[in-house]
């Protein structure tokens, strides 16, 4: 039907594919399907005292747990889910489970997917492996599955998550007021996104930051991630 009203750009776009339970392999980290039976014994001490930070659970809808048995019972629920689709983050080369992340709100017909339920254990925080985990999820969504938009959402009060979204190149789009109830409390949700048009620059910057030559012999970065994302790795 013809109309004089403004319309969005016509797309010759075939749609995206739904993510599967697969392995995403990096240099520093491996993402594999969550296995409650295999992962709980390692994930519990990574995320609970004395080594783990109990504040990691503040903005999540579950946890912390009294012990690894209780954690395993809840991980069994997460493992059975297909949306969210959960992955265990395994530190390389040791093969130790050190965190969790997921794809969620998966809409292949519209080309929209979110990454969330992200928590990094004590051994993963502030490491190259942590950044690589986000890169692998983003690259798989855009480059392999054909998504047009990758979202990051968090409690608007979660300053750490908002800093992470900015660092990884997500663009802030606004706050949805009274969006959710989490653990009996109101949650205003901050929305961030990367589009497929932005991804080539952001992906190149992340790859350049992760490259071994970007770090000196003491493991200090030579160039920052924000700088490399802004320049597309140049």
Secondary structure, DSSP 4 states (H G I P E B T S, - for coil): ---SS--PPP------PPP-S--EE-SSEEEEE--HHHHHHHHHHHHSTTTS-GGGGTTSSS---SSHHHHHHHHHHHHH-SSSEEEEEEETTTTEEEEEEEEEEEETTTTEEEEEEEEE-TTTTTSHHHHHHHHHHHHIIIIIT--SEEEEEEETT-HHHHHHHHHTTPEEEEEEEEEEEETTEEEEEEEEEEEHHHHHHHHHHHHHHHSGGGB-TTS-BSS-HHHHHHHTT-
